[in-house]
Amino acid sequence: MSNGHVSSNGHASAPPTTLAKALNMGLRASMENDPKVLVMGEDVGKLGGVFRVTDGLQKDFGEHRVLDTPLAESGIIGAAVGLAMRGYRPVTEIQFDGFVFPGFDQIISQLAKMTFRTQGRVKMPVVVRIPYGGGIGAVEHHAEAPESFFCHIAGLRVVTCSNAADAYFMIQEAISCDDPVVFFEPKRRYWEKAPLDVGAVVGSTFSSAIRRTGTDVTVVSYGPSMPVLQAAADAAAAEGRSLELIDLRTLSPLDLDPVLESVRKTGRLVVVSEAPRESSITGDIAARVMEEAFYSLAAPVLRVAGMDTPYPPSKLEEYYLPDLDKVLDAVDRVLAY
């Protein structure tokens, strides 16, 4: 299985680290390397964030670089836009996915457009960190998958990590980027551990990564659903079926070349996402694969997605979220076509 990284020392072993800790380490590295990097958001300072991603940063870098803000997402994003115009690189935290919408106007009307509005004279190196997705027993506004909204907005980069190694390197690449980056973090994966070699030599993490090679069906997803895909690939392998797994990592702009190359090999594609099916990124992927690899397809592109409803009460979320059975059912259907 490829994780998209090559160790600088040639060693396969690396200490296991949680995704949340890897983000913390990546933020710390960026702040140490550039005094213009600031972290701001609700409870990010003394508390260290509700998921403790920013734990210890205010203690080490001070209140002038790790700022506890009022409960006002519009003010957080608006202040970040102003700071970016003055040469800073603010990293904003939206406490939960559903809380981003009070700041949506600032993101669409200002953050995404300022560089174009000024014909490139003003850069917007702002990172908007958003914990997203379900599976933690929470309610609406605390378990949503709003990534498709942001993928519709020209001028934004939208990325998401699925493991500790990607979290560490992707957050640093996002902070160093001169474009505004919406950085989605799969909250139910915060505490899952994976090897992290901080000395690894990596290319751009804003690209798709092949997590497992296969020959029968291409299965594509990102963020919180990637462990589900791994479990599905293991179960399929026990039945003699070979799944190729691709982690998108970048949702806008999409890096579809690896997906297209894989589909031309397997002839079948399943796309998985927690986001509702209607007007979602899964539909865009399906359409573009149909446009660019139609004659390689042996079956229609199938999608496994969240329901076109508001996020349900926690007792019902297992019916809402893509799971092992739903993914395997789609694999069975695309192979039987």
N, C-alpha and C positions, 0 to 999 in steps of 0.2 A: 504494500500500500504506500503510495506517495503522499507526503504531507506538504509538498511544494518547497521544502527547505533542504539545503545541503550543509552539513556540519563543516565548520572551518577546520576542525582538528581531525576529521575523518572518523570520529567515534560515533557509534549509533546510540549510545546511552546518553541520557540527559536527565536531570532531576525532574520528577513529576511536580507540576505546579497547577494550581487552580486557574481557571480563566480569569476570575476576578483579581487574583494576585498578579497575574501576568499583565493585566491592564494597569494595575497600580505601578508595577515595575516600569512599564513603558512610559507612563506619565512622568514618573520620577526621572527617567533617563532624559526625556525631552526637556524637562524643567532644568536639569543640571546642565544641559548642553546649550540652552538658549534662555537668557534672563527675561526675554520678551514673552515667554510662554506663561500664561495665567490660567488658573482653574477657577471656575465660578459656578454657583448653583445653590440650590436649597439643601442645607445641611451637609455640604461637602467638606466643611472645615473641621470644627471641633468634633462632630459626630463621625466624620469620615464617609458620609454618604449612607443611605439606607441599606445599601448592599456592601458597604465598607470598601468600595473600589478606591476611594481617595484617602483611605485611612493613613494617618501619619504625615500627610503632605503639608498641612498647615503648620504642624509642629516644626517641621524641618525647613520650610520655605517662608513661613510668616504669613500674617493676615493680609499683607499687601499683594501676595501672589496667589493665595487660595482664599477666595472670598465667599462667605456665606451671604446669600442674597435674600431679599424678600420673596414671598410666595407669589411671584409675578413673572410668568414665562415670557410675556411680551417685553417686560423690562429687562430680563436676562439677555434675550436675543438682541434687543435694541442697544443695550450697553455694549455687547460684544461687537456689534457693527461699528459703533463709535470707536472702540478700542482698536479694532483692526485698521481703521482709517488713520489712527495715530501711530501705527507701526507695531502694535502688539499682536500676539497670536493667542487669542482666548480660546479656551476649551470649556464649553458650557455643558452642564449636566442637566437633562430633563429627568426628574426623579422617577417617573413612570411614563410609559408610552402614551397613555391617554391624556397626560397632562400637557402634551406638546401643542395642543390646538389653540390655546390662548396666545401662543407665540407664532402661530402659523402665518399670520399676516406679515409679521416682520421677516420671517424666513422667505416667503414668496416675493413680497413687494420690495424688500431692501437687500437682504443677504444674497439672494440668487441673482439680483439684477445690477448691483452696484458696479461691478467690474465692467459689464457691458454698457451701462449707462455712462460711464466715464471713458469709454473707448480704451479700456485696459489701464488707465492711469492709476486707478485705485484697486488694490488687491483686497480680497476678503479671505485671509487665512484663518477662518473660524471653523472649529469642530463642534458639532452639536451631537453630544453623546445621548443616546436614547436606549435604556433597557426595554426590551420588547418581547412579546410572545407570552403564551400561556404555560400551563403545566405547573403552577406553584400554588394552586388552590385559592387564587384571588378572584376578584370581581371585575366588572367592566371598569375601564380607565386604568387598570393595573395589569391587564393580561392581553392587550390588543396587539395586532400586527399591522401597523399603518404604513409599512414601507412603500406600498404601491402609490400612495399619495405623493410622496417625495420624488419617486421615479418619473412622475409626470411633469416635474418642474425643471425646465431648462435652466442651466446655470449652477445646478447642484451636482456634486458627486455623492452617490449613496453606496455605502459599503457595509459589510457585516462579517464578523468573525465567527468561527465555530469551535475553536480550540485554543488552548493557551498559547501555543507558538504563534499562531496568526494574530491573536489579540495583542501580544507584545510588540510584534513588528508592524502590524497594521495601524495601531494607534500612533506610533511614531511617524509613519509615512503620512498619515492624515494630518498630523500637526505641522509637518514640514511642507505640506502642499499649500500653494498660494490660492487654490480654489476653496470655496466653502464645502465642507464634507459633513454629511449626515452619517453618523457612525452608530449603527444599530448593534446592540449587545444582547445576546440571547440569555435572558435572565435565569431561565431554569437550568442553564449550563454553567452558571457562575462558579459552582462549587465542584465541578467535574475536573479531575486532574489529567494532565497529559504531559509528555516530556517537553521541556523547554531548554534549548541550548541558546543562551543569549549571545554566544559568539558565532552563531551560524552565519553563513554568507547567503543572503537572500536577494532575489530580484524584486521587482515590484509585486507587492501583495495585492494590488488593485487589479487582479487578474483571476481567471478561473483556474482551479487546481483539480487534477485528476487524483481522487483519493483511492480508487481501486480500479484496476483494469478488468475488462470483461469483454465478452463477444456476443451476447444474446440480446441484451436490452441496455440502453443508456438511461440512467436515472439521475436527474438533476435536481439539486436543491441548494440550500444555504442555511447558515446560522443554526437555529434550534432543531431543525429536522435532520441534520446530518447524522447524528447517532441512530436515528430511526432507520435511515438508509443503510447504515452499516449492519444493523441487525437484520434488515430485510435481505441484504446480500448474503449474509451468513446462512439464513434460512433457505434462500434460493439455491445456494451452493450445495446444501445437503440433499436437494432434489435434482442436482445435475444441471442447474441453470446458472449462467454466468452473467452477473450484472456489472456494468461499468458505472462507477459513481463519480459525479462531478460536482464540486463545491464552487458555486459561482463567485462568492466573495464580493465581487463588484456587481451591484444591481443597476447602477446607472453611472457611466455608460456600461452596457453589458459587454463582456468579453465572450462572444459566442463562437469564436473559431474552434476552441477545443470541443465544444458541444457539437458543432457541425461535423468536425472530423470524426467524432465518435459515432454520430448517427449514420454517417456514410459507411461505417464499418458494421454496426449492429442492425441498422434498418428499423429500429424501434426506439421510441422515446417516451418516458414518463417524467413529468415535472411535478414536484412536490413543494407545497408552501402552506404555512398556517394562515396566510392572508385570505380573505374571502375570494371566491373564484371570479366574481363579476369585476370587469375592468382591472384585472390584476396583472402583475408581472408574469404570471404563468401563461396568461393569454398572449402576451407580447412575444414570449419565447416560442410558443407554439406557432404563432403566425410567421415569425421570421424563419423558423426551421422549415415550415411549409414553403416559404418563398425561395429559400436558398438551397434546400436539400430534398425537394419534393420527390425526385425520381429515385432517391435512395431509400425512401420510406416504404416498408412492407406493411405498415398499419398506421391508422391515424394516431396523432400525438394524444396521449391521455394525460389528464391532470388530476392530482389529488390535492385538495385545498380545504381551507376552512369554509364554513357555511356562510351564506349571504344573509347573516343576521348579526345583531350586536352580540358581543361575547357573552356566553351564558353564565349562570351561576356555577360555582366550582364543582358542584355535584354532577353537572352535565358536561364538563369540559372534555371528558374522555370521549364523548360522542362527537364533539366538535373538531378536535385536533386530528391531523393526519397521524396514523399509528401504523404499527407493523402490519396488521391485517389489511388495512386499506391500501397500503403500498403493494403488498403481495397480491392482492386482488387485481390491482391495475396491471401488475406484471403478468398475471395469468391471462387477463383479457387481451393485452397487447400481443402476447405470444399466440393466443388462440385465433386471432383475427385472420 
